[in-house]
Each structure stands twice: as C-alpha cells, then as structure tokens.
Amino acid sequence: MKTATQNEPDLTGIHVWLLLWKAFRAVESHSMRSVGRFEMGITDFGVLEALLHKGPLNAKQLREKVLLTSGSMTTAIDRLEARGLVARHDDATDRRARIVQLTTEGRKLIECVFAQHRDEMEAALAEFSSEDRAQLLPLLRKLGRVAETTFHAVPQPTGVEGRREE
C-alpha cells in the first residue's frame, strides 16, 4: 500500500500484520468450507488428519499437533468418538494415558476428506509457483519464531498470557 505522501510501500509491522491477517482469514475461510462439506470443523479435521499421518497418539500428543487446550481436545475426541470416527484405548506404557486411534470408518472418512482438502488448498494457492512457495515458507517460519519469542518476552496483562481463541 502506498500513501499519498510517499512512493514507497508501507513496510510497517502493523501493515505487514494486517496483510497477513487478511490473507490468513481468506485461506482459513476456504479451508473451513472445504472440510465443512463433510460435516466437520477444522478442529475435527486436524485431529483426524494428525491420526491419519502420525498414527495412534495420546491426547497430549494430539494437543501438541492440533494446538488445542486440554479441555478442547477432550471435547473434540468425545465428539469424534460419538460419531464412531475414533476410539480410545489404554496406553500399555502409561496407565494414566489413553491412546486415540482412527476407526475403520474414521480412516475412510479422513482419507477422502484429506484428498479433497489437499486438492482444494492447492487450488487456493495455484498462483504461487514453486519458487514463490520456496521463498514464502522460510519467511513464515521465521515470522512465527520471532513473534512467539517477542510475545513471551513482553510482560502480559493478567489473564492474557497463554490464552488462545478456539
């Protein structure tokens, strides 16, 4: 964005954030429509996708993969279990933990959903060449690391640190 008083693009942190936020919202909306056709939200998709690609996991491992709080993860697993898509079993190595795994029905569903979602997300990024993507990925990783480090270095008002919108 160029202002009336200057010919250079706006490179301020707030402007970069605004563009990133708008781009994320557009891609997120595309993603939500994609998986929504299968009567699931992004959280359920994330859990099923993690189990598809990582195999059976305990709730803590799933939380780390899907970036959910403990309570939200329990709710998601309960919901998926009620639909017959996942099952919980005792962990043979840790009596306190339960292992979550895909059922046959869950595996069939997520394989189908994942294939369609992969194609639809590819379509959303069709105008990004391999070279564009190769440049973008390390920049996004760097942004995430720097933002996380900066956030944790700045004192937060009471009740804000560690909170997330879900």
C-alpha positions in Angstrom: 0.0 0.0 0.0 1.3 3.4 -0.9 0.3 6.6 0.8 -0.4 9.9 -0.9 2.7 11.4 0.7 5.2 8.7 -0.2 6.0 6.5 -3.2 7.4 3.6 -1.1 5.2 0.7 0.1 4.2 0.7 3.7 6.6 -1.7 5.4 5.5 -1.1 9.0 4.9 -4.0 11.3 1.2 -3.1 11.6 0.7 -3.1 7.8 2.5 -6.5 7.4 0.3 -7.9 10.2 -2.8 -6.5 8.6 -2.0 -8.1 5.2 -1.1 -11.4 6.9 -4.3 -11.4 8.9 -6.4 -10.7 5.8 -4.6 -13.4 3.8 -5.0 -15.9 6.7 -8.7 -15.2 7.0 -9.2 -15.8 3.3 -7.3 -19.0 3.3 -8.9 -20.1 6.5 -12.4 -19.5 5.1 -11.5 -21.5 2.0 -10.3 -24.3 4.3 -13.4 -24.3 6.5 -15.7 -24.5 3.5 -13.6 -27.4 2.2 -13.9 -29.6 5.3 -17.3 -28.3 6.3 -18.9 -30.2 3.4 -18.1 -33.4 5.4 -19.9 -32.0 8.5 -16.8 -31.3 10.4 -14.9 -28.2 11.5 -11.2 -27.5 11.3 -10.6 -28.9 14.8 -12.1 -32.3 14.0 -10.2 -32.3 10.7 -7.0 -31.5 12.5 -7.4 -34.4 14.9 -8.3 -36.9 12.2 -5.5 -35.7 10.0 -2.9 -36.0 12.8 -4.1 -39.6 13.5 -4.0 -40.4 9.8 -0.4 -39.2 9.3 1.1 -39.8 12.7 -0.8 -43.0 13.8 -2.3 -43.5 17.2 -1.5 -40.8 19.7 -2.4 -39.9 23.3 -4.4 -36.7 24.0 -1.3 -34.7 25.0 0.5 -35.6 21.7 -2.7 -34.7 19.8 -3.0 -31.3 21.6 0.6 -30.5 20.5 -0.2 -31.4 16.9 -3.5 -29.6 16.7 -2.7 -26.7 19.1 -5.7 -27.1 21.4 -6.2 -26.7 25.1 -6.7 -29.9 27.2 -10.5 -29.2 27.5 -11.0 -28.5 23.9 -9.1 -31.7 22.9 -11.2 -33.8 25.2 -14.4 -32.3 23.7 -13.1 -32.9 20.2 -12.2 -36.6 21.0 -15.6 -37.1 22.6 -17.3 -35.7 19.6 -15.3 -37.8 17.1 -15.8 -40.9 19.3 -19.6 -40.4 19.4 -19.5 -40.3 15.6 -17.6 -43.6 15.5 -14.5 -42.0 13.9 -12.0 -42.6 16.7 -11.6 -45.0 19.6 -9.7 -44.7 22.9 -7.7 -47.5 24.4 -5.5 -47.8 27.4 -1.8 -47.0 26.9 0.2 -50.1 27.6 3.2 -47.9 28.6 1.4 -45.3 30.8 -1.6 -46.3 32.9 -2.6 -42.6 33.2 -2.9 -42.1 29.4 -5.3 -43.2 26.7 -4.4 -43.8 23.1 -6.7 -42.3 20.4 -6.8 -44.0 17.1 -8.9 -43.9 13.9 -11.6 -46.5 13.5 -12.1 -48.1 10.1 -14.9 -45.6 9.4 -12.7 -42.7 10.6 -9.9 -43.7 8.4 -12.1 -44.0 5.3 -13.6 -40.6 6.0 -10.4 -38.7 6.7 -8.6 -40.3 3.6 -11.5 -39.0 1.5 -11.7 -35.6 3.2 -7.9 -35.1 3.2 -7.6 -35.9 -0.5 -10.3 -33.4 -1.4 -8.9 -30.8 1.0 -5.4 -31.2 -0.3 -6.7 -30.5 -3.9 -8.8 -27.5 -2.8 -5.9 -25.9 -0.9 -3.7 -26.5 -3.9 -6.3 -24.6 -6.0 -6.3 -21.8 -3.4 -2.5 -21.4 -3.9 -2.5 -22.1 -7.6 -1.0 -18.8 -8.5 2.0 -19.4 -6.2 4.8 -21.0 -8.2 7.2 -23.5 -6.6 9.7 -20.6 -6.4 7.2 -18.4 -4.6 6.4 -21.1 -2.1 10.1 -21.8 -1.5 10.6 -18.2 -0.6 7.4 -17.9 1.5 7.8 -21.0 3.7 11.1 -19.9 5.5 9.7 -16.4 5.9 6.6 -17.7 7.6 8.6 -19.9 9.8 10.8 -17.0 10.8 7.8 -14.8 11.4 6.3 -17.4 13.7 9.5 -17.9 15.7 10.2 -14.2 16.1 6.6 -13.4 17.0 6.5 -16.2 19.6 9.8 -15.1 21.1 8.7 -11.5 21.2 5.3 -12.3 22.7 6.9 -14.3 25.5 9.4 -11.6 26.2 6.8 -8.8 26.6 5.0 -8.8 30.0 1.4 -9.6 29.5 -1.6 -8.2 31.4 -3.0 -10.6 34.0 -5.2 -13.3 32.4 -3.8 -12.8 28.8 -0.7 -14.9 28.7 -1.2 -18.3 27.3 -4.8 -17.7 26.2 -6.0 -18.6 22.7 -9.1 -18.2 20.8 -10.6 -21.5 19.8 
